[in-house]
């Protein structure tokens, strides 16, 4: 493997920045908008809270499992690098292909558009302005990350602290001042479609809110003392997220009776803040959501370009020298950042022009099926690495081995089966994206 490009990147990401990347790339709007959705699937407040706990445990198991793989393969590109080093360049290419061509750009494009909509709604601006606000935010963050990974990290730290303020304000004051019963609230009689009541679906809804847990691994090559800091940041970051998700749901139940919460849709946290702090409270939460999405977008822009950078460094993308180009001044992967910017921008424009044919939000969802198949291979990769590197000392070992990796595998299998059952056509579209990549791999192999 050609390590030249990776060695040119500066190790600017310390432990605390790594934690904020974990928290910031996971917490988007889910913490504010999902309580009612999860309750709709759970049927009771007890089961809804359990769904968030189970979702957190599955995510933590996945994060701790991948952390051992990452400590053994401390290279830029995360999942791409693991698949390449464990299973070979073909498996690595297909993983990176899905993330570079559709998954990453689709998430970035949909977050940009969502950010624009939130700003427009908050300030009562013309709806058409939202698109330009989204594009401006996206462009600004790409430029910021081009000017330095340290700047991107500072923005991540700042936005993560800002987004956690309203979350913990609702938790603390909700638990202190709430009057509604938290546990034992049954709303099954109020849910019109009884088929919706399914604990599995409730857990699945929480897992979408936990998505993004793996993205810190993309930055491993730029982390200080990655073998120690990657596992530790995963553990601390995922524990904070799980604690925040579970506690904010308990607090919301304490403030809003479950029978009122069930029909609330995406406004539950804002409504809880309104009850606690008046009209200023809901504004406070809405600002929190806007900052949260902005920080989440910054996290994705920081992390996703490292995948095409690592692929181009291995000559597995067209124009590899351009894509893997590092700014001599800023020491950032400027070529990969611009590549992701262009693909995301095209997807964003197509989503605006032909939303019935191309929708960035839906494209990011259809890729989750294949991304989780790659996750499963990475989890199995832990067992392969243990066998392959038998006798070698590890800087970090997953706790409670082999229980934690098995829990991670069961969680991954649950998501794959659930996604296949709920959206078979979408799942197959994700598979099609992988298949389209196969001829590209052989073409690139032949010409490089």
C-alpha positions as CSV (number, residue, x, y, z in Angstrom):
1,X,0.0,0.0,0.0
2,X,1.1,3.5,-0.8
3,X,1.3,5.4,2.5
4,X,2.9,8.6,1.1
5,X,-0.3,10.7,1.1
6,X,-1.4,9.6,4.6
7,X,2.0,10.4,6.1
8,X,1.7,14.0,4.7
9,X,-1.4,14.6,6.8
10,X,-0.8,16.3,10.1
11,X,-1.9,14.6,13.3
12,X,-3.9,17.5,14.7
13,X,-6.9,15.6,16.3
14,X,-6.5,15.2,20.0
15,X,-8.6,13.2,22.4
16,X,-11.3,15.8,23.2
17,X,-11.8,16.8,19.5
18,X,-12.2,13.0,18.8
19,X,-15.0,12.8,21.4
20,X,-16.8,15.8,19.9
21,X,-16.5,14.2,16.4
22,X,-18.2,11.0,17.8
23,X,-21.0,13.0,19.5
24,X,-21.3,15.7,16.8
25,X,-21.6,13.2,13.9
26,X,-24.3,11.2,15.7
27,X,-26.5,13.9,17.2
28,X,-28.3,15.7,14.5
29,X,-32.0,16.3,14.8
30,X,-32.9,12.8,16.1
31,X,-32.5,13.7,19.8
32,X,-35.1,16.5,19.4
33,X,-37.6,14.9,17.0
34,X,-37.6,11.1,17.6
35,X,-39.3,10.7,21.1
36,X,-42.8,10.7,19.7
37,X,-41.9,8.5,16.7
38,X,-40.3,5.8,19.0
39,X,-43.3,6.0,21.3
40,X,-45.6,5.4,18.4
41,X,-43.8,2.1,17.7
42,X,-43.2,1.1,21.3
43,X,-46.8,1.6,22.5
44,X,-45.8,2.3,26.1
45,X,-43.4,4.7,27.8
46,X,-41.5,1.8,29.4
47,X,-40.9,0.1,26.1
48,X,-40.0,3.4,24.4
49,X,-37.3,4.1,27.0
50,X,-36.1,0.5,26.6
51,X,-35.8,0.9,22.9
52,X,-33.4,3.8,23.4
53,X,-31.4,1.8,25.9
54,X,-31.2,-1.2,23.5
55,X,-30.3,1.0,20.6
56,X,-27.5,2.5,22.7
57,X,-26.2,-0.9,23.8
58,X,-26.1,-2.2,20.2
59,X,-24.3,1.0,19.0
60,X,-21.8,0.9,21.9
61,X,-21.1,-2.8,21.1
62,X,-20.5,-1.9,17.4
63,X,-18.3,1.1,18.4
64,X,-16.2,-0.9,20.8
65,X,-15.8,-3.8,18.3
66,X,-14.7,-1.4,15.5
67,X,-12.4,0.4,17.9
68,X,-10.3,-2.8,18.3
69,X,-10.1,-3.2,14.5
70,X,-9.2,0.5,14.2
71,X,-6.5,0.2,16.9
72,X,-5.0,-2.7,14.9
73,X,-5.3,-0.8,11.5
74,X,-4.8,2.9,12.5
75,X,-5.1,4.2,9.0
76,X,-7.1,7.0,7.3
77,X,-10.3,5.9,5.6
78,X,-11.9,3.9,8.5
79,X,-14.2,1.2,7.2
80,X,-12.6,1.3,3.7
81,X,-9.1,0.7,5.2
82,X,-10.4,-2.1,7.4
83,X,-12.1,-3.9,4.5
84,X,-9.0,-3.4,2.3
85,X,-6.5,-4.7,4.8
86,X,-8.7,-7.6,6.0
87,X,-10.4,-8.8,2.8
88,X,-8.3,-7.2,0.0
89,X,-8.6,-4.2,-2.4
90,X,-11.8,-5.4,-4.1
91,X,-13.8,-5.5,-0.9
92,X,-12.2,-2.2,0.2
93,X,-13.0,-0.6,-3.1
94,X,-16.7,-1.5,-3.0
95,X,-17.0,-0.2,0.6
96,X,-15.4,3.1,-0.4
97,X,-17.3,3.3,-3.7
98,X,-20.7,3.3,-1.9
99,X,-19.5,5.8,0.7
100,X,-17.9,8.2,-1.9
101,X,-20.4,8.1,-4.8
102,X,-23.8,8.0,-2.9
103,X,-23.8,7.5,0.9
104,X,-21.6,10.4,2.1
105,X,-22.7,13.0,-0.6
106,X,-26.4,12.1,0.0
107,X,-26.1,12.7,3.7
108,X,-24.2,15.9,3.2
109,X,-26.7,17.2,0.6
110,X,-29.8,16.3,2.7
111,X,-28.3,17.9,5.8
112,X,-27.5,21.1,3.8
113,X,-31.1,21.3,2.5
114,X,-32.5,20.5,6.0
115,X,-30.3,23.2,7.5
116,X,-31.6,25.8,5.0
117,X,-35.3,24.8,5.7
118,X,-34.7,25.1,9.5
119,X,-33.1,28.6,9.2
120,X,-35.9,29.8,6.8
121,X,-38.7,28.6,9.2
122,X,-37.0,30.0,12.2
123,X,-36.6,33.5,10.8
124,X,-39.8,33.5,8.7
125,X,-37.9,34.0,5.4
126,X,-39.0,33.1,1.8
127,X,-38.9,29.3,1.3
128,X,-36.7,29.7,-1.9
129,X,-34.0,31.3,0.2
130,X,-33.5,28.1,2.1
131,X,-31.7,26.4,-0.8
132,X,-29.1,29.2,-0.9
133,X,-28.7,29.2,2.8
134,X,-28.0,25.4,2.7
135,X,-25.5,25.8,-0.1
136,X,-23.8,28.7,1.7
137,X,-23.4,26.7,4.9
138,X,-22.1,23.6,3.0
139,X,-19.6,25.7,1.0
140,X,-18.4,27.6,4.1
141,X,-17.8,24.4,6.0
142,X,-15.9,22.8,3.1
143,X,-13.7,25.9,2.9
144,X,-13.1,25.9,6.7
145,X,-12.0,22.3,6.5
146,X,-9.7,23.0,3.6
147,X,-8.1,25.8,5.7
148,X,-7.2,23.3,8.4
149,X,-8.4,20.1,10.1
150,X,-7.7,21.9,13.4
151,X,-10.3,24.6,12.3
152,X,-12.8,21.9,11.4
153,X,-12.1,20.3,14.8
154,X,-12.6,23.6,16.6
155,X,-15.9,24.1,14.8
156,X,-16.9,20.5,15.8
157,X,-16.1,21.1,19.5
158,X,-17.9,24.5,19.5
159,X,-21.1,23.2,17.8
160,X,-21.1,20.0,20.0
161,X,-21.0,22.0,23.2
162,X,-23.8,24.3,21.9
163,X,-26.0,21.4,20.9
164,X,-25.6,19.7,24.2
165,X,-26.7,22.8,26.2
166,X,-30.5,22.6,25.1
167,X,-30.4,18.8,25.5
168,X,-29.1,18.9,29.1
169,X,-31.3,21.9,29.9
170,X,-34.4,19.8,29.0
171,X,-33.0,16.8,30.9
172,X,-32.2,18.7,34.1
173,X,-35.3,21.0,34.3
174,X,-37.6,18.3,32.8
175,X,-36.7,15.9,35.6
176,X,-36.9,18.7,38.2
177,X,-40.1,20.4,37.1
178,X,-42.0,17.8,35.2
179,X,-45.3,16.6,36.6
180,X,-46.4,13.8,34.3
181,X,-45.8,10.1,35.0
182,X,-42.7,8.7,33.3
183,X,-43.2,5.0,33.6
184,X,-46.1,2.7,33.0
185,X,-47.9,5.0,30.4
186,X,-49.8,2.9,27.9
187,X,-50.9,4.6,24.6
188,X,-51.6,1.5,22.5
189,X,-55.3,2.4,22.4
190,X,-54.5,5.8,20.9
191,X,-52.4,4.5,18.0
192,X,-54.7,4.0,15.0
193,X,-52.5,1.6,13.0
194,X,-51.9,-1.3,15.4
195,X,-49.4,-2.8,13.0
196,X,-47.1,0.2,13.8
197,X,-46.7,-1.1,17.4
198,X,-43.5,-3.2,17.2
199,X,-40.6,-3.1,19.6
200,X,-38.2,-4.0,16.8
201,X,-39.4,-1.0,14.8
202,X,-39.0,1.2,17.8
203,X,-35.4,0.0,18.3
204,X,-34.7,0.5,14.5
205,X,-36.0,4.1,14.8
206,X,-33.5,4.8,17.6
207,X,-30.7,3.2,15.6
208,X,-31.2,5.7,12.8
209,X,-30.7,8.4,15.5
210,X,-27.5,6.7,16.6
211,X,-26.1,6.4,13.0
212,X,-22.8,8.1,12.3
213,X,-20.9,6.3,15.2
214,X,-18.2,4.9,12.9
215,X,-17.1,8.2,11.2
216,X,-14.4,9.1,13.7
217,X,-12.4,6.1,12.3
218,X,-12.1,7.9,8.9
219,X,-9.8,10.4,10.7
220,X,-7.6,7.8,12.4
221,X,-4.5,8.8,10.3
222,X,-4.8,12.3,11.7
223,X,-5.3,11.4,15.3
224,X,-2.7,11.8,18.0
225,X,-1.9,8.5,19.6
226,X,-4.8,6.8,17.7
227,X,-4.3,3.4,19.2
228,X,-5.2,4.8,22.6
229,X,-7.5,7.7,21.7
230,X,-9.7,6.0,19.1
231,X,-11.1,3.3,21.5
232,X,-11.3,5.8,24.4
233,X,-13.1,8.5,22.4
234,X,-15.5,5.8,21.0
235,X,-16.3,4.6,24.6
236,X,-16.8,8.1,26.1
237,X,-18.6,9.6,23.0
238,X,-21.1,6.8,22.6
239,X,-21.7,6.7,26.4
240,X,-22.5,10.4,26.4
241,X,-24.8,10.0,23.4
242,X,-26.7,7.0,24.9
243,X,-27.0,8.8,28.2
244,X,-28.3,12.0,26.5
245,X,-30.8,10.1,24.3
246,X,-32.2,8.0,27.2
247,X,-32.4,10.9,29.7
248,X,-34.0,13.4,27.3
249,X,-36.7,10.8,26.5
250,X,-37.3,10.3,30.3
251,X,-37.4,14.1,30.8
252,X,-39.9,14.6,27.8
253,X,-42.2,11.9,29.3
254,X,-42.0,13.7,32.6
255,X,-43.0,17.0,31.0
256,X,-45.6,15.8,28.4
257,X,-48.1,13.1,29.2
258,X,-47.6,10.1,26.9
259,X,-51.2,10.4,25.6
260,X,-50.4,13.9,24.3
261,X,-46.9,13.0,23.1
262,X,-48.0,10.2,20.9
263,X,-49.5,12.4,18.2
264,X,-46.9,15.2,18.4
265,X,-44.7,14.1,15.5
266,X,-41.4,16.0,15.3
267,X,-42.1,18.8,17.7
268,X,-41.9,16.8,21.0
269,X,-38.6,18.3,22.4
270,X,-39.6,21.8,21.4
271,X,-43.0,21.4,23.0
272,X,-41.3,20.1,26.2
273,X,-39.0,23.2,26.2
274,X,-42.1,25.5,25.6
275,X,-43.8,24.0,28.7
276,X,-40.6,24.3,30.8
277,X,-39.4,27.7,29.6
278,X,-42.3,29.4,27.8
279,X,-42.1,30.6,24.1
280,X,-38.4,31.3,24.6
281,X,-37.9,27.7,25.4
282,X,-39.2,26.4,22.0
283,X,-37.0,29.0,20.3
284,X,-34.1,27.9,22.4
285,X,-34.6,24.3,21.2
286,X,-35.1,25.3,17.6
287,X,-31.8,27.2,17.7
288,X,-30.3,24.1,19.3
289,X,-31.6,22.0,16.4
290,X,-30.1,24.4,13.8
291,X,-26.7,24.4,15.5
292,X,-27.0,20.6,15.9
293,X,-27.5,20.1,12.1
294,X,-24.7,22.6,11.3
295,X,-22.3,20.7,13.6
296,X,-23.5,17.4,12.2
297,X,-22.9,18.7,8.7
298,X,-19.4,19.8,9.7
299,X,-18.6,16.4,11.1
300,X,-19.7,14.7,7.9
301,X,-17.6,17.1,5.8
302,X,-14.6,16.5,8.1
303,X,-14.9,12.7,7.9
304,X,-16.3,11.5,4.6
305,X,-13.6,13.0,2.3
306,X,-11.0,10.8,4.0
307,X,-12.5,7.8,2.2
308,X,-11.9,9.0,-1.4
309,X,-8.6,10.4,-0.2
310,X,-7.5,6.9,1.0
311,X,-8.9,5.3,-2.1
312,X,-7.1,7.7,-4.5
313,X,-3.9,7.1,-2.4
314,X,-4.3,3.4,-3.4
315,X,-5.0,4.4,-7.1
316,X,-8.5,3.2,-6.8
317,X,-10.3,6.3,-8.1
318,X,-10.1,8.2,-11.4
319,X,-7.5,11.1,-11.3
320,X,-5.9,9.7,-8.2
321,X,-3.2,12.4,-8.0
322,X,-5.8,15.1,-8.0
323,X,-8.2,13.4,-5.5
324,X,-5.3,12.6,-3.1
325,X,-3.7,16.0,-3.4
326,X,-2.8,17.6,-0.1
327,X,-2.5,21.3,0.3
328,X,1.1,22.2,0.9
329,X,0.0,25.2,3.0
330,X,-2.8,23.8,5.1
331,X,-1.8,20.1,5.1
332,X,-5.4,19.1,4.4
333,X,-6.7,16.6,1.8
334,X,-8.0,19.5,-0.5
335,X,-8.5,17.2,-3.5
336,X,-10.8,14.8,-1.6
337,X,-12.7,17.7,0.0
338,X,-13.4,19.3,-3.4
339,X,-14.3,15.8,-4.9
340,X,-16.9,15.3,-2.1
341,X,-18.1,18.9,-2.5
342,X,-18.7,18.5,-6.2
343,X,-20.6,15.1,-5.9
344,X,-22.7,16.4,-3.0
345,X,-23.4,19.7,-4.8
346,X,-24.6,17.8,-7.9
347,X,-26.9,15.5,-5.7
348,X,-28.2,18.6,-3.9
349,X,-29.1,20.4,-7.2
350,X,-30.7,17.2,-8.6
351,X,-32.8,16.8,-5.4
352,X,-34.1,20.3,-5.9
353,X,-34.7,20.0,-9.7
354,X,-36.1,16.5,-9.9
355,X,-37.1,15.4,-6.4
356,X,-39.5,12.7,-7.7
357,X,-36.5,10.9,-9.4
358,X,-33.6,11.8,-7.2
359,X,-33.9,12.5,-3.5
360,X,-30.7,12.8,-1.4
361,X,-32.4,11.9,1.9
362,X,-33.9,8.7,0.4
363,X,-30.6,7.8,-1.3
364,X,-28.7,8.0,2.0
365,X,-31.4,5.6,3.5
366,X,-31.2,3.0,0.7
367,X,-27.4,2.8,1.2
368,X,-27.8,2.0,4.9
369,X,-28.6,-1.7,4.0
370,X,-25.3,-2.2,2.1
371,X,-23.3,-0.1,4.6
372,X,-24.5,-2.4,7.4
373,X,-23.4,-5.5,5.3
374,X,-19.9,-3.9,5.2
375,X,-20.1,-3.2,9.0
376,X,-20.9,-6.9,9.5
377,X,-17.8,-7.9,7.5
378,X,-15.8,-5.5,9.7
379,X,-17.2,-7.0,12.9
380,X,-16.2,-10.5,11.6
381,X,-12.9,-8.9,10.7
382,X,-12.1,-8.6,14.5
383,X,-12.1,-12.4,14.8
384,X,-10.0,-12.7,11.7
385,X,-7.4,-10.2,13.0
386,X,-7.2,-12.0,16.4
387,X,-6.4,-15.2,14.5
388,X,-4.0,-13.5,12.0
389,X,-2.1,-11.5,14.7
390,X,-2.1,-14.2,17.3
391,X,0.5,-13.6,19.9
392,X,1.0,-9.9,19.1
393,X,0.3,-7.4,21.9
394,X,-2.8,-5.2,21.4
395,X,-3.0,-1.6,22.6
396,X,-6.8,-2.1,23.1
397,X,-8.9,-5.2,23.4
398,X,-12.7,-5.1,23.2
399,X,-14.1,-5.8,26.7
400,X,-16.1,-9.0,27.4
401,X,-14.8,-10.7,24.2
402,X,-16.5,-12.4,22.4
403,X,-19.8,-11.2,23.9
404,X,-19.5,-7.6,22.7
405,X,-18.6,-8.4,19.1
406,X,-21.5,-11.0,19.0
407,X,-23.9,-8.3,20.2
408,X,-22.6,-6.0,17.5
409,X,-23.2,-8.7,14.9
410,X,-26.7,-9.4,16.2
411,X,-27.5,-5.7,16.0
412,X,-26.2,-5.4,12.5
413,X,-28.2,-8.5,11.4
414,X,-31.3,-7.0,13.0
415,X,-30.9,-3.8,10.9
416,X,-30.2,-5.7,7.7
417,X,-33.2,-8.0,8.1
418,X,-35.5,-5.1,9.3
419,X,-34.4,-2.8,6.4
420,X,-34.9,-5.7,3.9
421,X,-38.4,-6.3,5.2
422,X,-39.5,-2.6,5.4
423,X,-38.0,-1.4,2.1
424,X,-37.0,-4.3,-0.2
425,X,-36.8,-2.2,-3.3
426,X,-34.7,0.5,-1.6
427,X,-32.3,-2.2,-0.3
428,X,-31.9,-3.7,-3.8
429,X,-31.2,-0.1,-5.1
430,X,-28.3,-0.1,-2.5
431,X,-27.1,-3.4,-3.8
432,X,-27.3,-2.0,-7.4
433,X,-24.9,0.8,-6.4
434,X,-22.4,-1.8,-5.3
435,X,-22.8,-3.8,-8.5
436,X,-22.3,-0.7,-10.7
437,X,-18.9,-0.2,-8.9
438,X,-17.6,-3.7,-9.9
439,X,-16.6,-2.8,-13.6
440,X,-15.1,0.5,-12.3
441,X,-12.8,-1.5,-10.0
442,X,-11.5,-3.7,-12.8
443,X,-11.1,-0.7,-15.2
444,X,-9.1,1.2,-12.5
445,X,-7.0,-1.9,-11.7
446,X,-6.2,-2.4,-15.4
447,X,-5.2,1.2,-15.9
448,X,-3.2,1.8,-12.7
